[in-house]
Each structure stands twice: as C-alpha cells, then as structure tokens.
Amino acid sequence: MRKHTTIPNSSPVLTRICAIESVMAILRERKPLGEAVSSVGEKLGVPAGEMPFVRNLVAGVLKNLRLLDYIILRLVKSGKYPSDIIAAALRVGGYQIIDGVIPDYAAVDTTVDAVKSFSVHPKEVALVNAVLRNFARRWRDIKLPADRQEYLSVKYSHPRWLVRMFLKQFGDEAEKLLEANNQVPPRTFRVNAARVPPRNLHNWLKDSGFEFEPGGFFEEYFSLKSRVSPAEFPPMNMGLVSVQDEAFAVPVYYLEPSPGEMILEVGAAPGGKTGHIAEMLGGKTRHFFALDISPSRCGVIVENFSRLKIFPPGIVAADFLRAPFRRRQFDKILIDAPCSSLGVIRRHPEIRWHRSPQDVKRLARLQKRLVAAAVPLLKKGGILVFTTCTLADEENLGVLRFAKRSSELVQLPPPDTIPPELIDVNTGAVLTLPHRHNLDGSFTVAFMRK
C-alpha cells in the first residue's frame, strides 16, 4: 500500500483513496478487482458499508478506462500522466463526473483531498484540481476518433486488439457485444435441486417478499432483483442456492451425469459446476472426481460442499497432464478449461486490461493438450465435454478443429435439454453471448470416444 502523509477520517475522501489505490493495484499488479478492493479497503479501514460504493467506483473506472484516458490526456498539457497515482486519481475523479451521481464539484473536491493524503508534490495536487475542473466543463464536447476500430475502442473502453477480434468474429454485432460488456449483469443464483425443488424455493422467495425473475433457460436458476448481498441472503447461508450465471449450466446438461457413472471434472475450482453435477447426481458422488491444479482452490471446493450440505466428490489437487488416473477409467470427463475469460468481462471488467493476444495463443495450446490427455482416460463410448468462458475463436474453434482431426473422437449434438437458441448453427456447439442472451459468454462442445 502506498505511503500517506495522513489518512482522513472523512468517509468520502477515504473511499476515494481506496479507489485510487485499488485502480493502481489492478492495472500495475494485475490483481482481480474484488481482491484489490477488499485488500486495500481492509488495510485502510474503510467501513464495510462503504465497500460496495468503492467497488462500483473502481469497476466504473475500468469499464471507461480508454474513454477517460482519451479525454484526460487532451486536457493535460504534456499529454501524459506524471505518475501512476495522479493517473489513477484523474481517472477516479473523471469517472465520477461522467457518472453524474454526485455533483461535479463534489467529485473534484473529494478526489483532490484524496490526492493530498499521498506523498505527492503540491504541483501535482494543483494539476489534479485544474484538470478535473476542465474535465467537468469540456468532456461532452470532445469528439471521439473517426476511425471505426479506434472509435469503438475508445467509446466502449476495450483494447484495440480485442475490438479487432470481435469485429472479425461478430461483424456488425460486435458493437452490441462491447456495449453489453459494460452493462451491469443480472445477479443469478442456482437452486440446489438436491435439497429443494426449484419451484418450492421460488414460492418461498415470493412469500418472503423477495423480487426475482425465474431463469430464462434452465429451471434451477433465478435472478435476484432485491437489494441484498449474497452473504445476507438466507437461502445462500442455508446452502439452498449458489451464485452462478445461467450460461454455466450448459456444460453440466451436456454431461448428463448419472449415479454410478465414473465422472471426472478437470479444472473444477472454485466448484460451481462441481456443485451442480453433485446436485444432478442427487448427492451420490461416490464415483465422481474433481481435479484442480491449485491445492488452495481445491479447499474452496470443500468449503462450497460444506455449505451445500452435500457429500463432496473425490477432490484431487494435481496437474491433469500428469494426472494419477488409469486408462479407460471414466465414462464422462468435463474439461472446464483454463481460458482467456473474455466471455465474462461484464462481471470482471479488469480482464480486458489483463489479457493479450499472446495469452489467447498460449491458452489455446494448453487446451489442446488437455483434450489430448483426456482421450486415453475415457472408456470406449465415453463422453468428453469441453467448455470455456471465452469468446476467442482461436481457443474455442481451435479446440473443436483439433478434436475433429482425432480418429478417436466424434462430435455429439447438444442434448434436448439445451434450448435451440443457444446452439451455434455453424459449429453445432453451444455459444452463449451477453448481447444475445443476457448470459455470460461461454462455449461448450462434446465428443464421444469411438
């Protein structure tokens, strides 16, 4: 954490200090948004009730980063930021002005007071004050670039390489996808059907005065409209629901798990799909194994099952490429593949700034290795389900083409339980998209071993 001359007790200023430090941690140290905000907030002693405001403020900066920089750097005489602290402060102040929730003068004053707490030169404090006041007067009049790619990159604050990729893959739809990535996603929960029928829980929610909407595609899901945090939501504490976007039901429905089958999930942590599989098995997890390379993340799976009050599967902390399993051991394998996560930008806006084209290439190579490692472990007639939360064709279609070249695998059509509108007619796989379905972006395809 940065050294401060003094840390004000004033809550408005303290929250801006927290936001400034969080933005720096996310952009310089590549920390996830939630982790950065929580860590900085705890160190600074920000009251718990103020933390949602800080998180929303930081998320707003990340969702508008290129737009903010485009405007701010036209107002700074040198055309560049003098330091990371001043860059973060101007972005935090500028976003508050664009957001318009508080008066412009309050956005400027609280940001300037926050900067004063850092060990910066008085001239830098004066710079922040002057630029933000100028920003408030002029930001609406600054024209965006004429070049199409640059215009979309600035307006929707996505790296240009990502805009270029989306334009290539989605054509005229790309702008709708970029816009959807900056919108607030629904707060979606999955009902633990092993313990309560979804309809019964829906009736309880209604009787208890909670506002919600049933899932649009799968009966176990609903979106909570009432303003209550998951930690304060009774069904969550009782293990009757889990936080999960409806898109991630697709690979479990593709898998069609049945008690008695030998099932393996690869890349299982933190355990969202693992829990869903166990619920569909009715809690009969004796022949179900969940593998993840991270021992600490495997611990999160255990915690989730404790909350769900379901006996956990066999949890294995290991590298799947060196997994301790016998050949032809499994009836079904689900690979929840490590990926660039470009389908969940609307929930994790920092991802757009943390990823690069090189990451996509590296992960695409790894995914193919995972598929190749899974084939020998499948019984004849066994099912391999491959899923990601990315929208990069190089990863998704790259694996699909790789698997199709195998003499041992044949692609399977999606089961009838998956709505037809989620099926991509060009590939026969399932592709969920934020702008089409109001779901997180994901790709799922299945193969049978001959």
Protein Blocks (a to p, Z undefined) as FASTA:
>chain_A
ZZdfbdcfblklmmmmmmmmmmmmmmmnopafklmmmmmmmmnopafklmmmmmmmmmmm
mmmmmmmmmmmmmmgmnlpafbfklmmmmmmmmmmmmnomacfklmmmmmmmmmmmpccd
fklmmmmmmmmmmmmmmmmmpccdfblklmmmmmnopafklmmmmmmmnommmmmmmmmm
mpccdddddddfklocfklmmmmmmmnopacdddfkbmkbccdfbdcdfklmmklmnopa
ccddfklmmmmmmnopaehiacddehkbgolmmmmmmmmnnopaklgccddfblklmmmm
mmmmmmnopacdddddddfklccbdehkbfbdcdddddehlmmmmmmmmlmmmpcfklmm
mmmmmmmmmmmmmmmmpcehiacddddfbfbfklmmmmmmmmmmpmkbccddddfklcfk
lpcfklopacddfklnopacddddddddZZ
